[in-house]
Amino acid sequence: MEANHFHILRKQLMPYLRSYGLLFFVQQFLSTLLVMMHFGIFGLYLGGPTQMQIFGYDDPPKNASFSNEWAGLIGQNFNEFRMAPWAVFAPVICFFIVILIVNMMKKEIEENITGIQGVKKKVMKKKEIPLPHEIKTARAFEFVERVES
């Protein structure tokens, strides 16, 4: 009884790849976002650099991102941080929001794979209130071992 390659792939390999393949994809996507941000700061742009001039403002023209992605916007405006901080902060904040969301997705996938439940609800026990005839008063106090003299 020999199984063919398709059967082995479908029954043995695919269940493993479904769970860990998605986790691997999310981890690599997160790493790619971080590397793109670092490349943008160093002036290495996705799609290559182009010379850009804003209505005669920049003389000589500065390098800019050809595709205008977030990392390129961070890199091309990094030197003008003091004049226009919003030009750097807007893509940085967007990057951090996306990274935060992807990190949360990664954490949930990891917990799902390992079987750990993230947030457990606290079960509040009802506090038992004694009935009036069950309340002991100071006069009803008795010693455990009574010593008679």
matplotlib code that plots the C-alpha trace (Angstrom):
import matplotlib.pyplot as plt

x = [0.0, 1.9, 0.5, 1.1, 2.8, -0.5, -2.0, 1.1, 1.0, -2.7, -2.9, 0.5, 1.9, -1.0, -2.4, 1.0, 1.5, -2.0, -1.2, 2.5, 2.5, 0.1, 2.2, 5.4, 3.8, 2.7, 6.2, 7.9, 5.5, 6.3, 10.0, 9.6, 7.8, 10.6, 13.3, 11.5, 11.3, 15.1, 15.9, 13.8, 15.8, 19.0, 17.7, 17.2, 13.7, 11.3, 11.1, 14.3, 15.0, 14.1, 15.1, 12.3, 11.9, 9.0, 8.2, 11.8, 12.0, 14.8, 17.9, 19.5, 16.7, 16.7, 16.3, 12.7, 10.8, 9.5, 6.6, 5.8, 5.5, 5.6, 9.2, 10.2, 8.3, 10.1, 13.5, 13.0, 11.6, 14.0, 16.3, 13.4, 12.2, 12.6, 10.8, 7.9, 7.7, 4.3, 5.9, 7.9, 5.4, 2.4, 4.1, 5.8, 2.5, 0.9, 3.8, 3.5, -0.3, 0.1, 3.0, 0.9, -2.0, 0.2, 1.9, -1.5, -2.5, 0.8, 0.2, -3.3, -2.1, 0.6, -1.8, -4.3, -1.5, -0.3, -3.8, -3.4, -6.5, -5.7, -8.2, -10.1, -13.2, -13.2, -15.9, -17.3, -18.5, -21.6, -20.8, -22.9, -24.8, -25.6, -29.1, -30.0, -30.3, -26.9, -25.0, -23.2, -23.1, -20.5, -22.7, -22.9, -19.2, -18.0, -14.5, -13.5, -12.1, -13.8, -11.6, -13.4, -11.7]
y = [0.0, 2.9, 6.5, 8.7, 12.2, 14.0, 12.0, 12.6, 16.3, 16.6, 14.5, 15.1, 18.4, 20.7, 20.8, 21.8, 24.4, 26.0, 26.9, 27.6, 29.0, 31.8, 32.6, 32.6, 34.9, 37.4, 37.3, 38.0, 40.8, 42.5, 42.1, 43.5, 46.6, 47.3, 46.8, 49.1, 51.8, 51.5, 51.6, 54.7, 56.5, 55.5, 56.8, 53.4, 53.7, 51.1, 51.6, 53.7, 57.3, 60.2, 63.9, 66.1, 69.8, 71.6, 74.8, 76.0, 75.5, 72.9, 74.0, 71.6, 69.0, 66.3, 62.6, 61.4, 58.1, 57.3, 55.3, 57.6, 54.8, 55.5, 54.5, 56.8, 59.7, 59.2, 59.1, 62.1, 64.4, 63.3, 66.2, 68.7, 67.5, 70.8, 72.8, 70.4, 67.7, 66.6, 65.3, 62.8, 62.1, 61.2, 58.2, 57.2, 57.1, 55.2, 52.7, 52.2, 51.6, 49.0, 47.4, 47.3, 45.7, 43.1, 42.4, 41.8, 39.4, 37.5, 37.2, 35.8, 33.3, 32.1, 31.7, 29.9, 27.5, 26.7, 26.5, 29.3, 31.3, 35.0, 36.7, 34.7, 36.1, 36.3, 34.4, 36.4, 34.3, 35.5, 36.7, 34.7, 37.0, 35.3, 35.3, 37.3, 34.2, 32.9, 36.1, 35.4, 38.1, 38.8, 37.1, 33.9, 33.4, 30.1, 28.7, 25.7, 23.9, 24.9, 24.6, 24.1, 25.0]
z = [0.0, -1.3, -1.3, -4.3, -3.9, -4.1, -1.2, 1.0, 0.1, 0.9, 4.0, 5.7, 4.6, 3.9, 7.5, 8.8, 6.0, 6.6, 10.2, 10.1, 6.5, 7.5, 10.6, 8.5, 5.9, 8.6, 10.2, 6.9, 6.0, 9.3, 8.6, 5.1, 6.5, 8.9, 6.3, 3.8, 6.5, 7.1, 3.4, 3.0, 5.7, 4.0, 0.6, -1.1, -2.6, -3.9, -7.7, -7.7, -7.0, -9.2, -9.2, -7.8, -7.4, -5.8, -7.8, -7.7, -3.9, -4.0, -5.8, -6.7, -7.0, -4.3, -4.6, -4.1, -4.3, -7.7, -6.4, -3.4, -0.9, 2.8, 3.3, 0.4, 1.9, 5.2, 3.5, 1.1, 3.8, 6.6, 6.1, 6.2, 9.5, 11.2, 8.5, 8.0, 10.7, 9.5, 6.3, 8.3, 11.1, 8.9, 7.1, 10.4, 12.3, 9.5, 9.5, 13.2, 13.0, 10.3, 12.2, 15.4, 13.6, 12.0, 15.3, 16.9, 14.1, 14.5, 18.3, 17.7, 15.1, 17.5, 20.3, 18.0, 16.9, 20.4, 21.9, 24.4, 25.1, 25.2, 27.5, 30.0, 31.6, 35.3, 37.0, 39.8, 42.7, 44.5, 48.0, 50.4, 52.8, 56.1, 57.4, 60.5, 62.7, 61.6, 62.7, 65.9, 68.5, 71.2, 73.8, 71.9, 72.0, 73.2, 73.8, 71.9, 74.9, 78.1, 81.2, 84.5, 87.7]

ax = plt.figure().add_subplot(projection="3d")
ax.plot(x, y, z, "-o")
ax.set_aspect("equal")
plt.show()
